[in-house]
Amino acid sequence: MSMPTKAASGPKYHRIETIAAKLDLSPRSVQRLISNGTLQAVKIGGAVRVSDDELQRLLAASRIVRDPDF
């Protein structure tokens, strides 16, 4: 008898309001990031969601490089 296999956990998705709270932005600012292509999102039914991987990508791309002349 075979044991049931565990379903692979997929990517985690966040609501716009959750992303806004994490980034200390307004939901409208997050919507603008999505609209201008800075932040990729998916639409599932009528719900817009941002993957955790995409949030991490945005944060990595937005890092400020420490410049001694700054």
PDB file with SEQRES, HELIX, SHEET and CRYST1 records, atoms N, CA, C and O in Angstrom:
SEQRES   1 A   70  MET SER MET PRO THR LYS ALA ALA SER GLY PRO LYS TYR          
SEQRES   2 A   70  HIS ARG ILE GLU THR ILE ALA ALA LYS LEU ASP LEU SER          
SEQRES   3 A   70  PRO ARG SER VAL GLN ARG LEU ILE SER ASN GLY THR LEU          
SEQRES   4 A   70  GLN ALA VAL LYS ILE GLY GLY ALA VAL ARG VAL SER ASP          
SEQRES   5 A   70  ASP GLU LEU GLN ARG LEU LEU ALA ALA SER ARG ILE VAL          
SEQRES   6 A   70  ARG ASP PRO ASP PHE                                          
HELIX    1 AA1 ILE A   16  LEU A   23  1                                   8    
HELIX    2 AA2 PRO A   27  SER A   35  1                                   9    
HELIX    3 AA3 ASP A   52  ALA A   61  1                                  10    
SHEET    1 AA1 3 TYR A  13  ARG A  15  0                                        
SHEET    2 AA1 3 ALA A  47  SER A  51 -1                                        
SHEET    3 AA1 3 VAL A  42  ILE A  44 -1                                        
CRYST1    1.000    1.000    1.000  90.00  90.00  90.00 P 1           1          
ATOM      1  N   MET A   1       0.841  -1.179   0.000  1.00  0.00           N  
ATOM      2  CA  MET A   1       0.000   0.000   0.000  1.00  0.00           C  
ATOM      3  C   MET A   1       0.887   1.244   0.000  1.00  0.00           C  
ATOM      4  O   MET A   1       1.805   1.359   0.812  1.00  0.00           O  
ATOM      5  N   SER A   2       0.611   2.159  -0.902  1.00  0.00           N  
ATOM      6  CA  SER A   2       1.458   3.351  -0.982  1.00  0.00           C  
ATOM      7  C   SER A   2       0.933   4.452  -0.070  1.00  0.00           C  
ATOM      8  O   SER A   2      -0.267   4.591   0.164  1.00  0.00           O  
ATOM      9  N   MET A   3       1.871   5.214   0.422  1.00  0.00           N  
ATOM     10  CA  MET A   3       1.528   6.335   1.295  1.00  0.00           C  
ATOM     11  C   MET A   3       1.100   7.519   0.437  1.00  0.00           C  
ATOM     12  O   MET A   3       1.646   7.721  -0.647  1.00  0.00           O  
ATOM     13  N   PRO A   4       0.135   8.304   0.902  1.00  0.00           N  
ATOM     14  CA  PRO A   4      -0.244   9.502   0.141  1.00  0.00           C  
ATOM     15  C   PRO A   4       0.933  10.465   0.092  1.00  0.00           C  
ATOM     16  O   PRO A   4       1.672  10.615   1.065  1.00  0.00           O  
ATOM     17  N   THR A   5       1.094  11.107  -1.040  1.00  0.00           N  
ATOM     18  CA  THR A   5       2.187  12.070  -1.169  1.00  0.00           C  
ATOM     19  C   THR A   5       1.704  13.451  -0.764  1.00  0.00           C  
ATOM     20  O   THR A   5       0.539  13.807  -0.939  1.00  0.00           O  
ATOM     21  N   LYS A   6       2.615  14.196  -0.231  1.00  0.00           N  
ATOM     22  CA  LYS A   6       2.305  15.577   0.143  1.00  0.00           C  
ATOM     23  C   LYS A   6       2.270  16.431  -1.109  1.00  0.00           C  
ATOM     24  O   LYS A   6       3.134  16.308  -1.978  1.00  0.00           O  
ATOM     25  N   ALA A   7       1.293  17.275  -1.201  1.00  0.00           N  
ATOM     26  CA  ALA A   7       1.229  18.207  -2.329  1.00  0.00           C  
ATOM     27  C   ALA A   7       2.352  19.226  -2.180  1.00  0.00           C  
ATOM     28  O   ALA A   7       2.607  19.740  -1.091  1.00  0.00           O  
ATOM     29  N   ALA A   8       3.005  19.501  -3.277  1.00  0.00           N  
ATOM     30  CA  ALA A   8       4.066  20.513  -3.249  1.00  0.00           C  
ATOM     31  C   ALA A   8       3.448  21.877  -2.973  1.00  0.00           C  
ATOM     32  O   ALA A   8       2.442  22.256  -3.573  1.00  0.00           O  
ATOM     33  N   SER A   9       4.061  22.590  -2.068  1.00  0.00           N  
ATOM     34  CA  SER A   9       3.520  23.920  -1.779  1.00  0.00           C  
ATOM     35  C   SER A   9       3.949  24.870  -2.886  1.00  0.00           C  
ATOM     36  O   SER A   9       5.121  24.931  -3.257  1.00  0.00           O  
ATOM     37  N   GLY A  10       3.000  25.591  -3.390  1.00  0.00           N  
ATOM     38  CA  GLY A  10       3.263  26.532  -4.475  1.00  0.00           C  
ATOM     39  C   GLY A  10       3.670  27.885  -3.934  1.00  0.00           C  
ATOM     40  O   GLY A  10       3.870  28.057  -2.732  1.00  0.00           O  
ATOM     41  N   PRO A  11       3.790  28.830  -4.828  1.00  0.00           N  
ATOM     42  CA  PRO A  11       4.179  30.176  -4.396  1.00  0.00           C  
ATOM     43  C   PRO A  11       3.092  30.811  -3.537  1.00  0.00           C  
ATOM     44  O   PRO A  11       1.906  30.530  -3.705  1.00  0.00           O  
ATOM     45  N   LYS A  12       3.507  31.655  -2.632  1.00  0.00           N  
ATOM     46  CA  LYS A  12       2.568  32.374  -1.775  1.00  0.00           C  
ATOM     47  C   LYS A  12       2.215  33.688  -2.456  1.00  0.00           C  
ATOM     48  O   LYS A  12       3.084  34.372  -2.998  1.00  0.00           O  
ATOM     49  N   TYR A  13       0.941  34.034  -2.424  1.00  0.00           N  
ATOM     50  CA  TYR A  13       0.464  35.267  -3.048  1.00  0.00           C  
ATOM     51  C   TYR A  13      -0.109  36.201  -1.992  1.00  0.00           C  
ATOM     52  O   TYR A  13      -0.679  35.760  -0.994  1.00  0.00           O  
ATOM     53  N   HIS A  14       0.054  37.504  -2.232  1.00  0.00           N  
ATOM     54  CA  HIS A  14      -0.385  38.524  -1.281  1.00  0.00           C  
ATOM     55  C   HIS A  14      -1.373  39.484  -1.937  1.00  0.00           C  
ATOM     56  O   HIS A  14      -1.300  39.752  -3.136  1.00  0.00           O  
ATOM     57  N   ARG A  15      -2.287  39.990  -1.137  1.00  0.00           N  
ATOM     58  CA  ARG A  15      -3.218  41.020  -1.592  1.00  0.00           C  
ATOM     59  C   ARG A  15      -2.470  42.352  -1.680  1.00  0.00           C  
ATOM     60  O   ARG A  15      -1.430  42.541  -1.049  1.00  0.00           O  
ATOM     61  N   ILE A  16      -3.018  43.260  -2.467  1.00  0.00           N  
ATOM     62  CA  ILE A  16      -2.413  44.590  -2.619  1.00  0.00           C  
ATOM     63  C   ILE A  16      -2.288  45.278  -1.259  1.00  0.00           C  
ATOM     64  O   ILE A  16      -1.271  45.913  -0.979  1.00  0.00           O  
ATOM     65  N   GLU A  17      -3.303  45.158  -0.423  1.00  0.00           N  
ATOM     66  CA  GLU A  17      -3.279  45.799   0.896  1.00  0.00           C  
ATOM     67  C   GLU A  17      -2.145  45.244   1.759  1.00  0.00           C  
ATOM     68  O   GLU A  17      -1.525  45.983   2.524  1.00  0.00           O  
ATOM     69  N   THR A  18      -1.879  43.956   1.635  1.00  0.00           N  
ATOM     70  CA  THR A  18      -0.799  43.331   2.403  1.00  0.00           C  
ATOM     71  C   THR A  18       0.558  43.838   1.931  1.00  0.00           C  
ATOM     72  O   THR A  18       1.429  44.152   2.743  1.00  0.00           O  
ATOM     73  N   ILE A  19       0.732  43.916   0.612  1.00  0.00           N  
ATOM     74  CA  ILE A  19       1.978  44.438   0.047  1.00  0.00           C  
ATOM     75  C   ILE A  19       2.168  45.890   0.490  1.00  0.00           C  
ATOM     76  O   ILE A  19       3.269  46.290   0.869  1.00  0.00           O  
ATOM     77  N   ALA A  20       1.092  46.672   0.441  1.00  0.00           N  
ATOM     78  CA  ALA A  20       1.162  48.081   0.852  1.00  0.00           C  
ATOM     79  C   ALA A  20       1.618  48.196   2.306  1.00  0.00           C  
ATOM     80  O   ALA A  20       2.470  49.024   2.626  1.00  0.00           O  
ATOM     81  N   ALA A  21       1.058  47.377   3.176  1.00  0.00           N  
ATOM     82  CA  ALA A  21       1.432  47.422   4.587  1.00  0.00           C  
ATOM     83  C   ALA A  21       2.893  47.018   4.785  1.00  0.00           C  
ATOM     84  O   ALA A  21       3.605  47.638   5.575  1.00  0.00           O  
ATOM     85  N   LYS A  22       3.342  45.986   4.075  1.00  0.00           N  
ATOM     86  CA  LYS A  22       4.731  45.533   4.202  1.00  0.00           C  
ATOM     87  C   LYS A  22       5.718  46.607   3.745  1.00  0.00           C  
ATOM     88  O   LYS A  22       6.802  46.742   4.314  1.00  0.00           O  
ATOM     89  N   LEU A  23       5.340  47.372   2.714  1.00  0.00           N  
ATOM     90  CA  LEU A  23       6.234  48.385   2.151  1.00  0.00           C  
ATOM     91  C   LEU A  23       5.982  49.780   2.715  1.00  0.00           C  
ATOM     92  O   LEU A  23       6.664  50.732   2.336  1.00  0.00           O  
ATOM     93  N   ASP A  24       5.011  49.909   3.617  1.00  0.00           N  
ATOM     94  CA  ASP A  24       4.619  51.202   4.184  1.00  0.00           C  
ATOM     95  C   ASP A  24       4.235  52.178   3.075  1.00  0.00           C  
ATOM     96  O   ASP A  24       4.651  53.336   3.068  1.00  0.00           O  
ATOM     97  N   LEU A  25       3.423  51.673   2.133  1.00  0.00           N  
ATOM     98  CA  LEU A  25       2.898  52.464   1.022  1.00  0.00           C  
ATOM     99  C   LEU A  25       1.379  52.413   1.064  1.00  0.00           C  
ATOM    100  O   LEU A  25       0.798  51.593   1.774  1.00  0.00           O  
ATOM    101  N   SER A  26       0.746  53.284   0.309  1.00  0.00           N  
ATOM    102  CA  SER A  26      -0.702  53.206   0.168  1.00  0.00           C  
ATOM    103  C   SER A  26      -1.034  52.115  -0.849  1.00  0.00           C  
ATOM    104  O   SER A  26      -0.217  51.813  -1.719  1.00  0.00           O  
ATOM    105  N   PRO A  27      -2.220  51.526  -0.747  1.00  0.00           N  
ATOM    106  CA  PRO A  27      -2.633  50.555  -1.773  1.00  0.00           C  
ATOM    107  C   PRO A  27      -2.593  51.156  -3.176  1.00  0.00           C  
ATOM    108  O   PRO A  27      -2.265  50.458  -4.135  1.00  0.00           O  
ATOM    109  N   ARG A  28      -2.921  52.432  -3.305  1.00  0.00           N  
ATOM    110  CA  ARG A  28      -2.884  53.085  -4.618  1.00  0.00           C  
ATOM    111  C   ARG A  28      -1.454  53.133  -5.169  1.00  0.00           C  
ATOM    112  O   ARG A  28      -1.250  52.963  -6.371  1.00  0.00           O  
ATOM    113  N   SER A  29      -0.475  53.360  -4.307  1.00  0.00           N  
ATOM    114  CA  SER A  29       0.923  53.359  -4.756  1.00  0.00           C  
ATOM    115  C   SER A  29       1.329  51.982  -5.270  1.00  0.00           C  
ATOM    116  O   SER A  29       2.047  51.877  -6.265  1.00  0.00           O  
ATOM    117  N   VAL A  30       0.878  50.933  -4.604  1.00  0.00           N  
ATOM    118  CA  VAL A  30       1.165  49.569  -5.064  1.00  0.00           C  
ATOM    119  C   VAL A  30       0.482  49.332  -6.410  1.00  0.00           C  
ATOM    120  O   VAL A  30       1.071  48.726  -7.305  1.00  0.00           O  
ATOM    121  N   GLN A  31      -0.751  49.805  -6.557  1.00  0.00           N  
ATOM    122  CA  GLN A  31      -1.450  49.668  -7.841  1.00  0.00           C  
ATOM    123  C   GLN A  31      -0.680  50.376  -8.953  1.00  0.00           C  
ATOM    124  O   GLN A  31      -0.614  49.876 -10.076  1.00  0.00           O  
ATOM    125  N   ARG A  32      -0.100  51.533  -8.647  1.00  0.00           N  
ATOM    126  CA  ARG A  32       0.701  52.250  -9.652  1.00  0.00           C  
ATOM    127  C   ARG A  32       1.951  51.453 -10.024  1.00  0.00           C  
ATOM    128  O   ARG A  32       2.324  51.405 -11.196  1.00  0.00           O  
ATOM    129  N   LEU A  33       2.597  50.831  -9.046  1.00  0.00           N  
ATOM    130  CA  LEU A  33       3.767  49.995  -9.337  1.00  0.00           C  
ATOM    131  C   LEU A  33       3.389  48.846 -10.271  1.00  0.00           C  
ATOM    132  O   LEU A  33       4.164  48.468 -11.150  1.00  0.00           O  
ATOM    133  N   ILE A  34       2.202  48.302 -10.073  1.00  0.00           N  
ATOM    134  CA  ILE A  34       1.716  47.224 -10.941  1.00  0.00           C  
ATOM    135  C   ILE A  34       1.397  47.782 -12.324  1.00  0.00           C  
ATOM    136  O   ILE A  34       1.774  47.194 -13.337  1.00  0.00           O  
ATOM    137  N   SER A  35       0.705  48.913 -12.365  1.00  0.00           N  
ATOM    138  CA  SER A  35       0.304  49.514 -13.645  1.00  0.00           C  
ATOM    139  C   SER A  35       1.493  49.891 -14.517  1.00  0.00           C  
ATOM    140  O   SER A  35       1.442  49.730 -15.737  1.00  0.00           O  
ATOM    141  N   ASN A  36       2.570  50.395 -13.900  1.00  0.00           N  
ATOM    142  CA  ASN A  36       3.720  50.814 -14.711  1.00  0.00           C  
ATOM    143  C   ASN A  36       4.724  49.687 -14.948  1.00  0.00           C  
ATOM    144  O   ASN A  36       5.769  49.909 -15.559  1.00  0.00           O  
ATOM    145  N   GLY A  37       4.414  48.481 -14.471  1.00  0.00           N  
ATOM    146  CA  GLY A  37       5.249  47.315 -14.749  1.00  0.00           C  
ATOM    147  C   GLY A  37       6.403  47.100 -13.789  1.00  0.00           C  
ATOM    148  O   GLY A  37       7.186  46.168 -13.968  1.00  0.00           O  
ATOM    149  N   THR A  38       6.523  47.941 -12.775  1.00  0.00           N  
ATOM    150  CA  THR A  38       7.592  47.788 -11.792  1.00  0.00           C  
ATOM    151  C   THR A  38       7.378  46.549 -10.933  1.00  0.00           C  
ATOM    152  O   THR A  38       8.335  45.892 -10.524  1.00  0.00           O  
ATOM    153  N   LEU A  39       6.123  46.240 -10.667  1.00  0.00           N  
ATOM    154  CA  LEU A  39       5.747  45.089  -9.849  1.00  0.00           C  
ATOM    155  C   LEU A  39       4.791  44.222 -10.663  1.00  0.00           C  
ATOM    156  O   LEU A  39       3.754  44.701 -11.122  1.00  0.00           O  
ATOM    157  N   GLN A  40       5.135  42.960 -10.840  1.00  0.00           N  
ATOM    158  CA  GLN A  40       4.293  42.037 -11.603  1.00  0.00           C  
ATOM    159  C   GLN A  40       3.214  41.458 -10.690  1.00  0.00           C  
ATOM    160  O   GLN A  40       3.472  41.146  -9.527  1.00  0.00           O  
ATOM    161  N   ALA A  41       2.016  41.321 -11.224  1.00  0.00           N  
ATOM    162  CA  ALA A  41       0.903  40.765 -10.462  1.00  0.00           C  
ATOM    163  C   ALA A  41       0.119  39.814 -11.347  1.00  0.00           C  
ATOM    164  O   ALA A  41       0.262  39.817 -12.570  1.00  0.00           O  
ATOM    165  N   VAL A  42      -0.706  39.005 -10.715  1.00  0.00           N  
ATOM    166  CA  VAL A  42      -1.604  38.111 -11.445  1.00  0.00           C  
ATOM    167  C   VAL A  42      -3.027  38.435 -11.021  1.00  0.00           C  
ATOM    168  O   VAL A  42      -3.274  38.913  -9.914  1.00  0.00           O  
ATOM    169  N   LYS A  43      -3.946  38.168 -11.919  1.00  0.00           N  
ATOM    170  CA  LYS A  43      -5.356  38.375 -11.609  1.00  0.00           C  
ATOM    171  C   LYS A  43      -6.021  37.007 -11.625  1.00  0.00           C  
ATOM    172  O   LYS A  43      -6.030  36.323 -12.649  1.00  0.00           O  
ATOM    173  N   ILE A  44      -6.568  36.619 -10.504  1.00  0.00           N  
ATOM    174  CA  ILE A  44      -7.244  35.343 -10.355  1.00  0.00           C  
ATOM    175  C   ILE A  44      -8.700  35.664 -10.074  1.00  0.00           C  
ATOM    176  O   ILE A  44      -9.047  36.151  -8.998  1.00  0.00           O  
ATOM    177  N   GLY A  45      -9.551  35.383 -11.057  1.00  0.00           N  
ATOM    178  CA  GLY A  45     -10.933  35.843 -10.952  1.00  0.00           C  
ATOM    179  C   GLY A  45     -10.891  37.355 -10.980  1.00  0.00           C  
ATOM    180  O   GLY A  45     -10.360  37.938 -11.926  1.00  0.00           O  
ATOM    181  N   GLY A  46     -11.429  37.995  -9.981  1.00  0.00           N  
ATOM    182  CA  GLY A  46     -11.370  39.452  -9.912  1.00  0.00           C  
ATOM    183  C   GLY A  46     -10.317  39.950  -8.940  1.00  0.00           C  
ATOM    184  O   GLY A  46     -10.201  41.153  -8.704  1.00  0.00           O  
ATOM    185  N   ALA A  47      -9.545  39.021  -8.371  1.00  0.00           N  
ATOM    186  CA  ALA A  47      -8.589  39.382  -7.330  1.00  0.00           C  
ATOM    187  C   ALA A  47      -7.183  39.544  -7.893  1.00  0.00           C  
ATOM    188  O   ALA A  47      -6.688  38.671  -8.606  1.00  0.00           O  
ATOM    189  N   VAL A  48      -6.546  40.659  -7.572  1.00  0.00           N  
ATOM    190  CA  VAL A  48      -5.164  40.912  -7.989  1.00  0.00           C  
ATOM    191  C   VAL A  48      -4.250  40.463  -6.852  1.00  0.00           C  
ATOM    192  O   VAL A  48      -4.444  40.833  -5.694  1.00  0.00           O  
ATOM    193  N   ARG A  49      -3.250  39.657  -7.209  1.00  0.00           N  
ATOM    194  CA  ARG A  49      -2.316  39.137  -6.215  1.00  0.00           C  
ATOM    195  C   ARG A  49      -0.879  39.294  -6.702  1.00  0.00           C  
ATOM    196  O   ARG A  49      -0.612  39.287  -7.904  1.00  0.00           O  
ATOM    197  N   VAL A  50       0.041  39.437  -5.748  1.00  0.00           N  
ATOM    198  CA  VAL A  50       1.470  39.551  -6.036  1.00  0.00           C  
ATOM    199  C   VAL A  50       2.161  38.390  -5.325  1.00  0.00           C  
ATOM    200  O   VAL A  50       1.930  38.148  -4.140  1.00  0.00           O  
ATOM    201  N   SER A  51       3.011  37.675  -6.065  1.00  0.00           N  
ATOM    202  CA  SER A  51       3.706  36.537  -5.453  1.00  0.00           C  
ATOM    203  C   SER A  51       4.791  37.028  -4.500  1.00  0.00           C  
ATOM    204  O   SER A  51       5.317  38.132  -4.636  1.00  0.00           O  
ATOM    205  N   ASP A  52       5.105  36.177  -3.536  1.00  0.00           N  
ATOM    206  CA  ASP A  52       6.165  36.489  -2.587  1.00  0.00           C  
ATOM    207  C   ASP A  52       7.500  36.633  -3.320  1.00  0.00           C  
ATOM    208  O   ASP A  52       8.307  37.496  -2.976  1.00  0.00           O  
ATOM    209  N   ASP A  53       7.733  35.790  -4.330  1.00  0.00           N  
ATOM    210  CA  ASP A  53       8.966  35.891  -5.125  1.00  0.00           C  
ATOM    211  C   ASP A  53       9.068  37.251  -5.808  1.00  0.00           C  
ATOM    212  O   ASP A  53      10.147  37.841  -5.868  1.00  0.00           O  
ATOM    213  N   GLU A  54       7.943  37.748  -6.322  1.00  0.00           N  
ATOM    214  CA  GLU A  54       7.944  39.049  -7.009  1.00  0.00           C  
ATOM    215  C   GLU A  54       8.211  40.177  -6.017  1.00  0.00           C  
ATOM    216  O   GLU A  54       8.924  41.128  -6.337  1.00  0.00           O  
ATOM    217  N   LEU A  55       7.650  40.078  -4.831  1.00  0.00           N  
ATOM    218  CA  LEU A  55       7.916  41.084  -3.799  1.00  0.00           C  
ATOM    219  C   LEU A  55       9.405  41.098  -3.456  1.00  0.00           C  
ATOM    220  O   LEU A  55      10.006  42.167  -3.345  1.00  0.00           O  
ATOM    221  N   GLN A  56      10.000  39.921  -3.289  1.00  0.00           N  
ATOM    222  CA  GLN A  56      11.427  39.836  -2.979  1.00  0.00           C  
ATOM    223  C   GLN A  56      12.275  40.393  -4.122  1.00  0.00           C  
ATOM    224  O   GLN A  56      13.293  41.040  -3.878  1.00  0.00           O  
ATOM    225  N   ARG A  57      11.863  40.146  -5.369  1.00  0.00           N  
ATOM    226  CA  ARG A  57      12.575  40.671  -6.535  1.00  0.00           C  
ATOM    227  C   ARG A  57      12.560  42.197  -6.520  1.00  0.00           C  
ATOM    228  O   ARG A  57      13.583  42.839  -6.760  1.00  0.00           O  
ATOM    229  N   LEU A  58      11.380  42.776  -6.233  1.00  0.00           N  
ATOM    230  CA  LEU A  58      11.260  44.235  -6.172  1.00  0.00           C  
ATOM    231  C   LEU A  58      12.173  44.811  -5.096  1.00  0.00           C  
ATOM    232  O   LEU A  58      12.861  45.805  -5.326  1.00  0.00           O  
ATOM    233  N   LEU A  59      12.177  44.190  -3.932  1.00  0.00           N  
ATOM    234  CA  LEU A  59      13.014  44.685  -2.841  1.00  0.00           C  
ATOM    235  C   LEU A  59      14.497  44.585  -3.192  1.00  0.00           C  
ATOM    236  O   LEU A  59      15.266  45.500  -2.899  1.00  0.00           O  
ATOM    237  N   ALA A  60      14.897  43.490  -3.810  1.00  0.00           N  
ATOM    238  CA  ALA A  60      16.305  43.320  -4.197  1.00  0.00           C  
ATOM    239  C   ALA A  60      16.703  44.354  -5.247  1.00  0.00           C  
ATOM    240  O   ALA A  60      17.807  44.897  -5.198  1.00  0.00           O  
ATOM    241  N   ALA A  61      15.814  44.626  -6.187  1.00  0.00           N  
ATOM    242  CA  ALA A  61      16.107  45.593  -7.248  1.00  0.00           C  
ATOM    243  C   ALA A  61      16.112  47.026  -6.719  1.00  0.00           C  
ATOM    244  O   ALA A  61      16.686  47.918  -7.343  1.00  0.00           O  
ATOM    245  N   SER A  62      15.481  47.243  -5.583  1.00  0.00           N  
ATOM    246  CA  SER A  62      15.353  48.596  -5.035  1.00  0.00           C  
ATOM    247  C   SER A  62      16.404  48.919  -3.985  1.00  0.00           C  
ATOM    248  O   SER A  62      16.407  50.013  -3.421  1.00  0.00           O  
ATOM    249  N   ARG A  63      17.293  47.972  -3.722  1.00  0.00           N  
ATOM    250  CA  ARG A  63      18.311  48.207  -2.695  1.00  0.00           C  
ATOM    251  C   ARG A  63      19.212  49.364  -3.092  1.00  0.00           C  
ATOM    252  O   ARG A  63      19.590  49.513  -4.254  1.00  0.00           O  
ATOM    253  N   ILE A  64      19.542  50.169  -2.112  1.00  0.00           N  
ATOM    254  CA  ILE A  64      20.452  51.288  -2.329  1.00  0.00           C  
ATOM    255  C   ILE A  64      21.868  50.787  -2.068  1.00  0.00           C  
ATOM    256  O   ILE A  64      22.166  50.241  -1.006  1.00  0.00           O  
ATOM    257  N   VAL A  65      22.718  50.983  -3.045  1.00  0.00           N  
ATOM    258  CA  VAL A  65      24.122  50.613  -2.886  1.00  0.00           C  
ATOM    259  C   VAL A  65      24.793  51.711  -2.084  1.00  0.00           C  
ATOM    260  O   VAL A  65      24.658  52.896  -2.389  1.00  0.00           O  
ATOM    261  N   ARG A  66      25.492  51.314  -1.089  1.00  0.00           N  
ATOM    262  CA  ARG A  66      26.147  52.303  -0.235  1.00  0.00           C  
ATOM    263  C   ARG A  66      27.282  52.963  -0.999  1.00  0.00           C  
ATOM    264  O   ARG A  66      28.228  52.307  -1.436  1.00  0.00           O  
ATOM    265  N   ASP A  67      27.167  54.253  -1.148  1.00  0.00           N  
ATOM    266  CA  ASP A  67      28.155  55.038  -1.882  1.00  0.00           C  
ATOM    267  C   ASP A  67      28.818  55.997  -0.897  1.00  0.00           C  
ATOM    268  O   ASP A  67      28.120  56.778  -0.250  1.00  0.00           O  
ATOM    269  N   PRO A  68      30.136  55.961  -0.764  1.00  0.00           N  
ATOM    270  CA  PRO A  68      30.799  56.856   0.191  1.00  0.00           C  
ATOM    271  C   PRO A  68      30.572  58.335  -0.111  1.00  0.00           C  
ATOM    272  O   PRO A  68      30.684  59.172   0.785  1.00  0.00           O  
ATOM    273  N   ASP A  69      30.258  58.663  -1.353  1.00  0.00           N  
ATOM    274  CA  ASP A  69      30.013  60.060  -1.716  1.00  0.00           C  
ATOM    275  C   ASP A  69      28.565  60.477  -1.500  1.00  0.00           C  
ATOM    276  O   ASP A  69      28.211  61.631  -1.743  1.00  0.00           O  
ATOM    277  N   PHE A  70      27.719  59.547  -1.044  1.00  0.00           N  
ATOM    278  CA  PHE A  70      26.290  59.819  -0.909  1.00  0.00           C  
ATOM    279  C   PHE A  70      26.039  60.662   0.288  1.00  0.00           C  
ATOM    280  O   PHE A  70      24.891  61.001   0.575  1.00  0.00           O  
TER     281      PHE A  70                                                      
END                                                                             
